[in-house]
Amino acid sequence: MANLDWSQCPAVESIPGKGSGAWVLRGTRMPVAAIFENIEAGANIDDIISLKPDRVVLPSRS
């Protein structure tokens, strides 16, 4: 996977000292890398949300 400039994505954040500074979904502790690893392993978005349902709120698609 190509390296992306996550600093341009408003849905994620990286805070030094929090989660080793890894990129996470904004307002959560769910690492972006973990999402991609789960998708590569065959998970779908519902599977991923079920891992941390209280920490993941996706924006509506309307």
C-alpha positions as CSV (number, residue, x, y, z in Angstrom):
1,M,0.0,0.0,0.0
2,A,1.3,3.4,-0.9
3,N,2.1,5.9,1.9
4,L,-0.7,8.5,2.2
5,D,-0.5,12.0,3.7
6,W,-3.0,11.4,6.5
7,S,-2.5,15.0,7.7
8,Q,-4.8,16.1,4.9
9,C,-7.7,13.9,6.0
10,P,-10.1,15.5,8.5
11,A,-11.5,12.1,9.7
12,V,-8.2,11.1,11.3
13,E,-5.8,12.5,13.9
14,S,-2.3,11.8,15.3
15,I,-1.5,13.0,18.7
16,P,2.0,12.6,20.0
17,G,2.0,10.6,23.2
18,K,-1.5,9.1,22.5
19,G,-1.3,5.6,20.9
20,S,2.3,6.1,20.1
21,G,1.3,8.9,17.7
22,A,-0.3,6.5,15.3
23,W,-3.0,7.8,13.0
24,V,-6.5,7.0,14.5
25,L,-10.1,7.8,13.6
26,R,-10.7,11.3,15.0
27,G,-12.2,11.1,18.5
28,T,-11.4,7.4,18.9
29,R,-8.4,5.1,19.6
30,M,-9.0,3.0,16.5
31,P,-5.8,3.0,14.4
32,V,-6.2,3.5,10.7
33,A,-3.6,0.7,10.1
34,A,-5.8,-1.7,12.0
35,I,-8.8,-0.9,9.8
36,F,-6.8,-1.7,6.7
37,E,-5.3,-4.8,8.2
38,N,-8.8,-6.1,9.0
39,I,-10.1,-5.3,5.5
40,E,-7.1,-7.1,3.9
41,A,-8.0,-10.1,6.1
42,G,-11.5,-10.1,4.7
43,A,-13.4,-8.1,7.2
44,N,-16.2,-5.7,6.2
45,I,-17.0,-2.4,7.8
46,D,-19.6,-3.9,10.1
47,D,-17.0,-6.4,11.3
48,I,-14.6,-3.6,12.1
49,I,-17.3,-1.5,13.9
50,S,-18.3,-4.5,16.0
51,L,-14.7,-4.6,17.4
52,K,-15.2,-1.2,19.1
53,P,-18.9,-0.2,18.6
54,D,-18.8,2.4,21.4
55,R,-15.8,4.2,19.8
56,V,-16.7,4.3,16.1
57,V,-19.4,6.7,14.7
58,L,-19.3,6.9,11.0
59,P,-20.7,10.0,9.2
60,S,-24.0,9.5,7.4
61,R,-23.8,9.1,3.6
62,S,-26.9,11.2,2.8
